[in-house]
């Protein structure tokens, strides 16, 4: 499972995981920007971009060109998500540069993409005010119980 790379990427960004009997637990940590090659894990871009938007410094995502041909153009959609929430990001032909800063909140278009919905939800945790996700029903494609599970771990979500 290529998504397991998330653990090593989070560690590189400064996250500190702890093993417990219920699984791997991450506690709140100050994250720092880094270089992330997405050649083997391109679908991680939206959620990692959301985290990078809340990190200190720049994060450069490379080798993600094939994301332009998914449910949405995930490079463009991730950039729009970050900008919609008050962050800064620049599109590259095969990637994205995210400039970490405090996110304010706002309204995000899901682009009918389940991964953008999940990324916007992660970004919302770091925002100063609420986040509205238009087209959040796109989550049904891969994870219908996503918002229920998000609430179960302490997140707040009003699903309409």
HELIX and SHEET records of a PDB file:
HELIX    1   1 UNK A    2  UNK A    4  5                                   3    
HELIX    2   2 UNK A    5  UNK A   13  1                                   9    
HELIX    3   3 UNK A   42  UNK A   44  5                                   3    
HELIX    4   4 UNK A   45  UNK A   54  1                                  10    
HELIX    5   5 UNK A   65  UNK A   69  5                                   5    
HELIX    6   6 UNK A   74  UNK A   84  1                                  11    
HELIX    7   7 UNK A  114  UNK A  125  1                                  12    
HELIX    8   8 UNK A  136  UNK A  141  5                                   6    
HELIX    9   9 UNK A  146  UNK A  152  1                                   7    
SHEET    1   A 2 UNK A  17  UNK A  20  0                                        
SHEET    2   A 2 UNK A  23  UNK A  26 -1                                        
SHEET    1   B 4 UNK A  35  UNK A  37  0                                        
SHEET    2   B 4 UNK A  58  UNK A  62  1                                        
SHEET    3   B 4 UNK A  95  UNK A  99 -1                                        
SHEET    4   B 4 UNK A  88  UNK A  92 -1                                        
SHEET    1   C 2 UNK A 106  UNK A 109  0                                        
SHEET    2   C 2 UNK A 131  UNK A 134  1                                        
END                                                                             
